[in-house]
């Protein structure tokens, strides 16, 4: 995958903004994506001065979609300390 490439791949041109952090067509999660690209060249600064990036995903169903990195749900791999 070209996730950190400085050059955007052509498939992001038709990507749609997902209001939930999943494919808007088939509801597959980001982990099921065929390809990923993160737009790290243009971060946005939020109200609380945190950076967020556009994350682009190409789903198995061939739908390109994007969402803000700040909208990504917490990882199942991370276990919070009790």
N, C-alpha and C positions, 0 to 999 in steps of 0.2 A: 504494500500500500504506500501511497505517496503522502501520508498524513502531514509531514513536516516540510514538504517541498515548498520553496518560495513561490513557485509558479502554479497558479490555479489550474486544475485539470478541466478539460472541456465539458465534462458532464455536470459541473456545478451551474452552468449557464441556465439550465431549466429547472434548477432546484426550487422547491417551494418551502415557505416558512411553516414549520410544524408548531402548532400551538401546544401540543403535548410532546414530550420527548420520545417520540416513536414515529414510524413511518405513517404519514397521513393517509396513504392508500390502503395498506394491509395491516397496520398497527404492529408491525414487527419492531423489536427493540433495536437500539443502536448496535448492540453486540452481534446482531445478525447481518449487519451491513457487509456488502462485498468490498466497498472502498470507503475511505475516510479522508477528508482533507480539512485541516484547521487553518483558518485565516489569521495567522499570527502576525501579519504585517500591519493589521489595522485594528488594534484593540480598542475597546470602548471603555471609558471610565464611568462607573456607576455613581449614584448619589453618595454612597459610602466610600468612595475613592478606591473601589476594587476594580481590577481589570476583568473584562469578559471578552471572549472571542466568538466568532461565528464558527460553528462546527458543521461541516457538510458531510452527509452520508449518502451513499448509493445503496439502496435496498436490494434485496434478492428479487423483488418484483419489478426492478428497473426504475423505480421512482427515486429521484434525487430530492433530498430534503435537508433543511438546515434548522438549527436552533442555537440559542445562546449557551455558552458553556456554563453560565450561572443557573440555567434551567435543568441541567443534568441531575438526575436523582442520585442520592448517595449510593455508593458501590456496595454490592452484597459481599464483596471480598474484604471490606473493612469492618472490623468488629470494634465497636465503641467500648472504651474502658468502663467498667461498672463501678 
